[in-house]
Every structure is written in C-alpha cells, then in structure tokens.
Amino acid sequence: MSTHSGKMLREALCSSLLSLLISSVSAGQPRGSNQLTTEGQKNQMGEITGFFHGGITVKNMDESLRFYHEGLGLPLKFDRLLDGPYLNVVLNLTQKSIRAAYLDIPGGGFIELLEYQGIERFDASARPCDYGSGHFCFYVEGIDEIAQRLFSMGYRARSEDCVDITAGPNQGARSLYMKDPDGYYIELFQKAPGK
C-alpha cells in the first residue's frame, strides 16, 4: 500500500469515527448510557464522557474561515500557529507547524480547522455516499437566509435549494447539504415547526 493510500485510509477511518461520535452526541445520549458493559466493566475499560470537538484539515485557512465564520456565522474562538514538538509525536508526522482556528458551536463544542504547513498534503475528498466520508450537521434557524448568503458567496450545495423532509421522524424539517471550500459536507438542518 502506498503512503498516499495509507494516509487516505487513515483519514477515511477518522472521518467515519467522527461521524459516529457526532451522531451519538446528536442523539442526546446521556453520559454513562453505554448499555454494552456493566458499571464495574466501565471502570476497568474506560468510557467516553462527552464530545469535545470535531477537527477537519483544510487547504486554505483564510478561505475556510470565510465559509465557517463569515458564511455560517460561527464565532471565532482563536486562530493561531501550533508548533509544539508534541504534535509530531502524537500525529506521527513531520509537519513544520499547524495553523489552527477554533470556531464555537452554539450549544457546546467547537470545530477545529487545521492547515498543516511544511509537509506534502493530498486531496482526500469523497461523495456523501462513499464510505469514509462524513459530514457535520448544524441546527439552524432561517435556513433560507443562510443558504442564500452562502450561495451569494459562491458556495455550492448538493441540491439546488433547501429540501423539505416529507417523511420519517424529521417530517416537516428542512435540510441542505452545503460543500465547504475543501469538499466537506455541512448539513444545515431546520427543525419542523413546533419541535
């Protein structure tokens, strides 16, 4: 397996894990609700106690901040250069530094945008149906206004406009899959009226 293929496989695995973590947080699983183990086993095995953040690697931080901060309106917590020696060890990479921006998500958690510097990087984008791909989903109010703002900034969606959900547990809600500058899918989800 080539280094590039191995890297893409690792990124796909991380993306899938991130999607699962986000799904469990979105489902409102209370802390300690793991039904697979007894209380005694949890203490011996460890357990996930909450969701901290989701990190995505970007090609151009300025363009990504335009999408997430200006387009989506997520508050910028900080934008700084990370260059501690521990990074090369924990990531098992030889990058010079990482430009990192944290954007707060209303209701808790944040998105970490990472632009690696001083190392060769590859495109690892995929379609939503391809395994290894993932997406973030944000609850929104005013989905049409957000969509029009992003469209006017030149960003594209999977569909031509917001889609009404006509069946299932989310019937009456509206959704739109936007594509960020690096090809990550960001779902905007407006709850059904009264829910």
CORWO-V598341 format. One record per backbone hydrogen bond with DSSP energy under -1.0 kcal/mol. NH is the residue of the N-H (numbers start at 1). CO is the residue of the C=O. E is the energy in kcal/mol with one decimal. If there is no record, write none. Layout:
nh:NH co:CO e:E
nh:NH co:CO e:E
This chain:
nh:6 co:2 e:-2.6
nh:7 co:3 e:-2.4
nh:8 co:4 e:-2.4
nh:9 co:5 e:-2.4
nh:10 co:6 e:-2.4
nh:11 co:7 e:-2.6
nh:12 co:8 e:-2.4
nh:13 co:9 e:-2.4
nh:14 co:10 e:-2.6
nh:15 co:11 e:-2.5
nh:16 co:12 e:-2.4
nh:17 co:13 e:-2.4
nh:18 co:14 e:-2.6
nh:19 co:15 e:-2.2
nh:20 co:16 e:-2.1
nh:21 co:17 e:-2.5
nh:22 co:18 e:-2.7
nh:23 co:19 e:-2.3
nh:24 co:20 e:-2.3
nh:25 co:21 e:-2.1
nh:26 co:22 e:-2.8
nh:27 co:23 e:-1.8
nh:28 co:25 e:-1.6
nh:29 co:24 e:-1.6
nh:33 co:30 e:-1.5
nh:42 co:38 e:-2.0
nh:43 co:39 e:-1.5
nh:44 co:40 e:-1.1
nh:45 co:41 e:-2.4
nh:46 co:42 e:-2.6
nh:54 co:110 e:-1.7
nh:56 co:112 e:-2.6
nh:58 co:114 e:-3.2
nh:64 co:60 e:-2.2
nh:65 co:61 e:-2.9
nh:66 co:62 e:-1.6
nh:67 co:63 e:-1.5
nh:68 co:64 e:-2.9
nh:69 co:65 e:-2.1
nh:70 co:65 e:-1.5
nh:71 co:66 e:-2.0
nh:72 co:67 e:-2.1
nh:74 co:68 e:-2.2
nh:77 co:102 e:-3.2
nh:78 co:102 e:-1.1
nh:80 co:100 e:-2.8
nh:82 co:98 e:-3.7
nh:87 co:84 e:-1.6
nh:90 co:86 e:-2.9
nh:91 co:87 e:-2.3
nh:96 co:117 e:-2.2
nh:97 co:117 e:-1.5
nh:98 co:82 e:-2.7
nh:99 co:115 e:-2.7
nh:100 co:80 e:-3.3
nh:101 co:113 e:-2.1
nh:102 co:78 e:-2.4
nh:103 co:111 e:-2.5
nh:104 co:75 e:-2.2
nh:105 co:109 e:-2.4
nh:108 co:105 e:-2.4
nh:111 co:103 e:-2.5
nh:112 co:54 e:-2.9
nh:113 co:101 e:-3.0
nh:114 co:56 e:-2.4
nh:115 co:99 e:-2.7
nh:117 co:97 e:-2.9
nh:130 co:127 e:-1.5
nh:133 co:130 e:-1.8
nh:136 co:185 e:-1.6
nh:138 co:187 e:-2.9
nh:140 co:189 e:-2.2
nh:146 co:142 e:-2.2
nh:147 co:143 e:-2.7
nh:148 co:144 e:-2.6
nh:149 co:145 e:-2.2
nh:150 co:146 e:-2.4
nh:151 co:147 e:-3.0
nh:152 co:148 e:-2.6
nh:154 co:151 e:-1.7
nh:155 co:150 e:-2.2
nh:158 co:177 e:-2.5
nh:163 co:175 e:-3.1
nh:165 co:173 e:-2.9
nh:171 co:168 e:-1.8
nh:172 co:165 e:-3.1
nh:173 co:170 e:-2.4
nh:174 co:190 e:-2.4
nh:175 co:163 e:-2.3
nh:176 co:188 e:-1.7
nh:178 co:186 e:-2.9
nh:179 co:156 e:-2.6
nh:180 co:184 e:-2.8
nh:183 co:180 e:-1.8
nh:186 co:178 e:-2.8
nh:187 co:136 e:-3.5
nh:188 co:176 e:-3.0
nh:189 co:138 e:-2.8
nh:190 co:174 e:-2.9
nh:195 co:192 e:-2.0
